[in-house]
Amino acid sequence: MTCDSPAETTWRSYGTSRRSTRAVRVRVSASLVTATVLAVLLVPPLVQLDQQAVDLGAKLLPPSWDHPFGTDDLGRDLLLRCVYGLRVSLLVGVVAALTATVIGTAIGAMAGALGGWVDRGVMRVVDTFSSVPHLLLGIFIVAMFRPGVWPVVVSVALTHWLSTARIVRAEVLSLRSRPYIDAAVSGGASRWRVAVRHLLPAVLPQAALAAVLMVPHAMWHESALSFLGLGLPTHTASLGTLIQGARGSLLAGQWWPTLFPGLLIIVPTLAIAGLAGAWRERINPRRRSELML
């Protein structure tokens, strides 16, 4: 029978506390993400109300049982408007994140697998685009199109593939030194076959994690562009356009048209980031052990 030292007991207790905190964080994040998805899928078909319906007699009403989020300056129900806005922002975030991940994975895998001048050229392009602020580059791209959902998706996707390309390239370079890769090359496998059969499947978990982490960033990017009046049209309900349209109300003392769309940006993005962080700890045990220190 062994007796643990006080230091070992304290360390074990600390590790158990961290695991318990992580489990609570994952449950809360999963609940919030589930509630977000259910809201954007179920509320529009179940609530048979027009989110664009104007009622000037009920404008800027504070939160109440009839209007839990209050009403805006045209008397429209803010809860319904926020749900529609969340659906648009989430759609833009997911589609843009998937598109950026596909682009970044393809370019990063190509650079890491081919190496040489291809790798150097690709990384110089990545460094060049990385030197320009994402928002500034996104404004330049959106300005070339009419306001709408798809120009915003293109803008976010073309400014967010860089980090994924770096991650995938670094992972491919690490995998190229593995014995089974050397065995495949020695067996006569072409670079294309090695990349498709061995390298690409190995980097897919990291690429998928990058896509999930990119969704909150893409949602914030869309909200920023819409707030500046360069993203979606003002009549389209997105979280950015709702906050942009509520600036005058905030200055007049009506806080609810700004607060609730802002919360629907912050809370879902933090929940998605929390789930992604737990996933990162699971697929990367070394990173998890570092977080325990």
Backbone torsions as a table, in degrees:
resi	resn	phi	psi	omega
1	MET	NA	127.7	-178.0
2	THR	-104.7	149.5	179.4
3	CYS	-116.3	118.8	-178.5
4	ASP	-71.1	144.5	175.5
5	SER	-72.7	160.4	177.7
6	PRO	-56.6	-36.5	-180.0
7	ALA	-65.9	-42.9	179.0
8	GLU	-64.6	-40.1	178.8
9	THR	-63.8	-43.5	179.1
10	THR	-63.3	-41.7	-179.9
11	TRP	-65.4	-41.7	179.1
12	ARG	-64.9	-40.8	178.1
13	SER	-64.1	-38.7	179.0
14	TYR	-64.9	-43.3	178.8
15	GLY	-63.3	-40.8	178.1
16	THR	-63.6	-40.0	178.6
17	SER	-64.0	-40.4	179.5
18	ARG	-66.2	-40.7	178.6
19	ARG	-64.9	-39.4	178.4
20	SER	-64.8	-42.5	178.0
21	THR	-63.3	-40.1	179.1
22	ARG	-64.6	-40.0	179.7
23	ALA	-64.3	-41.9	177.6
24	VAL	-63.1	-42.2	179.9
25	ARG	-61.7	-42.2	179.9
26	VAL	-64.9	-42.3	-179.9
27	ARG	-63.9	-45.0	179.6
28	VAL	-63.7	-44.4	179.9
29	SER	-62.7	-43.2	179.4
30	ALA	-63.8	-39.1	178.7
31	SER	-64.4	-42.6	-179.2
32	LEU	-67.8	-40.5	178.2
33	VAL	-65.3	-42.5	177.9
34	THR	-61.2	-44.1	178.6
35	ALA	-62.9	-38.1	178.5
36	THR	-63.7	-47.0	-178.9
37	VAL	-64.2	-44.1	179.6
38	LEU	-63.1	-38.6	-179.4
39	ALA	-63.5	-47.3	-176.4
40	VAL	-72.8	-22.7	179.8
41	LEU	-89.1	-36.6	-170.0
42	LEU	-100.8	-34.6	-174.5
43	VAL	-62.9	-48.7	-178.5
44	PRO	-58.1	-45.9	179.4
45	PRO	-74.0	-28.2	-177.5
46	LEU	-82.2	-36.2	-179.8
47	VAL	-92.7	103.1	-175.9
48	GLN	-83.7	64.0	178.0
49	LEU	-129.6	148.4	178.5
50	ASP	-85.5	116.0	-177.7
51	GLN	-70.9	-9.9	176.9
52	GLN	-99.1	1.1	-177.1
53	ALA	-65.3	127.0	-177.4
54	VAL	-96.3	134.1	176.2
55	ASP	-138.3	91.0	-175.4
56	LEU	-65.7	-19.5	177.2
57	GLY	-75.6	-11.3	-178.6
58	ALA	-121.5	26.3	-175.5
59	LYS	-75.4	142.6	176.8
60	LEU	53.0	43.5	173.0
61	LEU	-79.2	138.7	178.2
62	PRO	-70.3	167.1	179.2
63	PRO	-55.5	137.5	-179.0
64	SER	-153.5	-179.5	177.9
65	TRP	-64.2	-38.0	179.9
66	ASP	-72.0	-34.8	179.6
67	HIS	-132.5	88.0	-175.0
68	PRO	-57.1	-31.0	177.9
69	PHE	-101.5	3.5	-176.0
70	GLY	82.3	-167.4	178.2
71	THR	-127.1	163.0	-179.9
72	ASP	-94.0	-167.7	-174.5
73	ASP	-73.3	-5.5	174.6
74	LEU	-112.6	10.8	178.1
75	GLY	78.9	13.6	180.0
76	ARG	-84.1	143.3	-177.4
77	ASP	-67.5	121.9	-175.1
78	LEU	-72.6	-31.7	178.6
79	LEU	-60.8	-48.0	179.3
80	LEU	-65.7	-41.3	178.9
81	ARG	-63.5	-39.2	179.7
82	CYS	-66.9	-38.4	178.6
83	VAL	-64.8	-44.5	176.9
84	TYR	-63.9	-40.0	177.8
85	GLY	-65.3	-39.4	177.0
86	LEU	-63.7	-38.3	178.8
87	ARG	-62.6	-43.7	179.4
88	VAL	-65.9	-46.5	-178.6
89	SER	-63.8	-39.4	179.0
90	LEU	-68.0	-38.8	176.7
91	LEU	-60.8	-47.7	179.4
92	VAL	-61.1	-43.7	-178.6
93	GLY	-63.2	-45.3	-177.2
94	VAL	-68.4	-47.9	-178.0
95	VAL	-64.7	-43.8	179.6
96	ALA	-64.9	-40.0	-179.9
97	ALA	-65.7	-42.7	178.6
98	LEU	-64.2	-42.7	179.5
99	THR	-64.0	-45.7	179.4
100	ALA	-63.5	-36.0	-180.0
101	THR	-68.0	-41.4	178.1
102	VAL	-62.1	-46.1	179.5
103	ILE	-63.3	-48.4	-178.2
104	GLY	-65.0	-38.8	179.0
105	THR	-65.4	-44.3	-179.9
106	ALA	-62.8	-46.4	-177.4
107	ILE	-70.3	-43.5	179.3
108	GLY	-64.3	-41.4	178.6
109	ALA	-66.0	-39.8	178.8
110	MET	-63.5	-45.1	-179.4
111	ALA	-63.5	-44.5	-178.3
112	GLY	-70.4	-36.9	-177.1
113	ALA	-74.9	-40.1	-176.5
114	LEU	-83.5	-37.1	179.2
115	GLY	64.5	-162.9	175.7
116	GLY	61.0	-140.6	-175.6
117	TRP	-68.7	-28.1	177.1
118	VAL	-64.1	-46.2	179.2
119	ASP	-61.4	-46.5	-179.3
120	ARG	-63.3	-42.0	179.8
121	GLY	-64.9	-44.1	179.9
122	VAL	-62.9	-43.1	-178.1
123	MET	-69.4	-29.0	174.8
124	ARG	-68.2	-38.1	176.6
125	VAL	-64.3	-43.5	179.0
126	VAL	-61.7	-43.5	179.3
127	ASP	-63.7	-37.6	-179.2
128	THR	-65.5	-47.1	179.8
129	PHE	-68.8	-32.5	180.0
130	SER	-68.4	-22.9	-179.3
131	SER	-74.9	-14.4	179.3
132	VAL	-98.2	130.4	178.2
133	PRO	-56.5	138.0	-177.1
134	HIS	-57.1	-44.1	-176.2
135	LEU	-65.0	-41.3	179.5
136	LEU	-63.9	-44.3	178.0
137	LEU	-66.0	-38.4	177.9
138	GLY	-63.8	-39.6	177.4
139	ILE	-62.1	-41.1	179.0
140	PHE	-62.1	-41.5	-178.5
141	ILE	-69.6	-46.2	-178.3
142	VAL	-63.2	-34.4	-177.3
143	ALA	-63.8	-17.6	-179.5
144	MET	-83.2	-7.0	-177.3
145	PHE	-126.1	168.0	170.9
146	ARG	-72.8	150.8	178.2
147	PRO	-58.5	136.4	-179.3
148	GLY	175.3	175.7	-176.9
149	VAL	-68.2	-48.3	-171.7
150	TRP	-69.8	-36.6	172.0
151	PRO	-59.5	-35.9	177.3
152	VAL	-67.1	-41.8	177.9
153	VAL	-60.0	-46.2	179.4
154	VAL	-62.2	-42.8	-179.5
155	SER	-61.2	-48.2	-178.4
156	VAL	-66.4	-42.2	-178.1
157	ALA	-63.9	-41.9	-176.9
158	LEU	-75.7	-10.6	178.4
159	THR	-109.2	-0.2	-174.6
160	HIS	-124.3	8.6	179.0
161	TRP	-84.1	-11.2	-171.7
162	LEU	-65.6	-45.7	-178.9
163	SER	-64.8	-38.3	178.0
164	THR	-64.4	-40.8	178.5
165	ALA	-61.3	-41.3	177.9
166	ARG	-63.3	-45.8	-178.5
167	ILE	-62.6	-47.4	-177.8
168	VAL	-66.3	-41.4	178.3
169	ARG	-59.9	-46.2	179.8
170	ALA	-62.2	-38.8	179.0
171	GLU	-67.5	-40.6	179.3
172	VAL	-65.6	-42.7	177.8
173	LEU	-61.0	-36.0	176.8
174	SER	-68.8	-39.0	-177.8
175	LEU	-72.0	-28.3	-177.3
176	ARG	-62.6	-22.4	-179.4
177	SER	-90.4	1.7	-178.8
178	ARG	-74.7	148.5	-178.1
179	PRO	-59.9	-37.8	-176.9
180	TYR	-69.4	-25.3	174.7
181	ILE	-71.6	-43.5	176.6
182	ASP	-60.8	-37.7	179.1
183	ALA	-66.3	-39.0	178.9
184	ALA	-66.0	-40.9	178.8
185	VAL	-67.4	-41.1	178.6
186	SER	-64.9	-29.3	178.6
187	GLY	-78.0	-0.2	176.4
188	GLY	99.1	7.4	179.3
189	ALA	-69.2	138.1	179.0
190	SER	-75.6	165.1	177.8
191	ARG	-59.8	-39.3	179.9
192	TRP	-63.2	-43.7	-179.7
193	ARG	-66.5	-40.0	178.4
194	VAL	-63.5	-41.9	-179.0
195	ALA	-65.5	-43.3	-175.1
196	VAL	-76.9	-41.7	-173.5
197	ARG	-86.4	-26.5	-173.0
198	HIS	-120.7	-49.7	-173.0
199	LEU	-75.4	-48.5	-175.6
200	LEU	-61.9	-46.9	177.5
201	PRO	-60.5	-30.5	-178.1
202	ALA	-72.9	-27.2	-178.2
203	VAL	-95.3	-5.9	-177.7
204	LEU	-60.5	-40.8	176.9
205	PRO	-59.2	-41.2	177.5
206	GLN	-66.1	-38.5	179.0
207	ALA	-66.9	-40.1	178.4
208	ALA	-64.6	-39.9	176.9
209	LEU	-63.6	-41.0	177.5
210	ALA	-61.6	-37.4	178.8
211	ALA	-64.7	-43.0	179.8
212	VAL	-64.9	-43.3	179.1
213	LEU	-66.2	-24.2	-177.7
214	MET	-79.9	-22.5	-177.8
215	VAL	-58.6	-51.4	177.3
216	PRO	-59.3	-40.4	179.5
217	HIS	-62.7	-41.6	179.1
218	ALA	-65.6	-37.4	177.7
219	MET	-64.3	-42.9	177.1
220	TRP	-64.0	-38.7	-179.4
221	HIS	-64.6	-44.8	177.7
222	GLU	-62.0	-42.4	-180.0
223	SER	-63.5	-39.8	179.2
224	ALA	-65.0	-44.9	178.9
225	LEU	-63.4	-42.7	179.7
226	SER	-67.5	-37.3	178.0
227	PHE	-62.7	-35.4	178.6
228	LEU	-78.6	-3.7	-179.8
229	GLY	81.3	15.5	-176.7
230	LEU	-111.6	-2.0	-176.9
231	GLY	-100.7	-103.1	-178.2
232	LEU	-83.1	155.1	175.7
233	PRO	-60.0	152.4	-175.6
234	THR	-64.4	-25.7	179.5
235	HIS	-80.5	-11.2	178.3
236	THR	-86.9	127.4	-178.1
237	ALA	-78.3	109.5	166.4
238	SER	-134.0	164.4	-176.4
239	LEU	-62.7	-34.6	178.3
240	GLY	-68.6	-43.9	179.7
241	THR	-68.7	-32.5	177.5
242	LEU	-64.3	-43.2	178.9
243	ILE	-68.7	-38.5	179.4
244	GLN	-62.9	-40.1	179.9
245	GLY	-75.0	-13.2	-177.0
246	ALA	-98.2	7.5	-177.7
247	ARG	-62.5	-42.7	179.8
248	GLY	-64.8	-38.1	179.0
249	SER	-65.5	-37.7	180.0
250	LEU	-64.0	-40.9	178.7
251	LEU	-65.9	-26.5	179.5
252	ALA	-87.5	-0.3	177.2
253	GLY	100.3	-2.5	176.4
254	GLN	-87.8	106.1	-171.9
255	TRP	-87.6	-24.9	-170.5
256	TRP	-68.5	-32.8	178.4
257	PRO	-65.0	-20.8	178.1
258	THR	-96.7	-38.2	-173.7
259	LEU	-64.0	-50.9	-171.6
260	PHE	-69.6	-42.9	172.3
261	PRO	-61.1	-36.3	177.5
262	GLY	-63.8	-41.3	177.7
263	LEU	-63.8	-36.2	180.0
264	LEU	-74.6	-11.5	168.4
265	ILE	-83.9	-45.8	-172.1
266	ILE	-72.0	-51.1	-171.5
267	VAL	-64.3	-52.1	179.3
268	PRO	-62.3	-36.8	-179.7
269	THR	-67.6	-38.5	176.0
270	LEU	-66.0	-37.3	179.1
271	ALA	-65.5	-44.0	178.4
272	ILE	-63.7	-42.1	178.3
273	ALA	-63.8	-36.1	177.6
274	GLY	-64.5	-43.4	176.6
275	LEU	-65.5	-40.4	179.3
276	ALA	-64.4	-37.8	177.7
277	GLY	-63.9	-40.2	176.8
278	ALA	-65.3	-38.9	177.8
279	TRP	-64.1	-41.2	179.4
280	ARG	-61.6	-41.2	178.2
281	GLU	-65.1	-32.1	-178.2
282	ARG	-74.7	-42.3	-176.1
283	ILE	-83.8	-11.0	179.6
284	ASN	-128.8	85.3	-177.5
285	PRO	-58.4	-33.6	179.4
286	ARG	-64.8	-41.0	176.9
287	ARG	-64.4	-37.4	179.7
288	ARG	-64.4	-41.0	179.9
289	SER	-67.2	-32.9	176.4
290	GLU	-65.9	-38.5	-179.5
291	LEU	-68.2	-23.6	179.8
292	MET	-77.0	-16.0	-177.3
293	LEU	-80.3	NA	NA
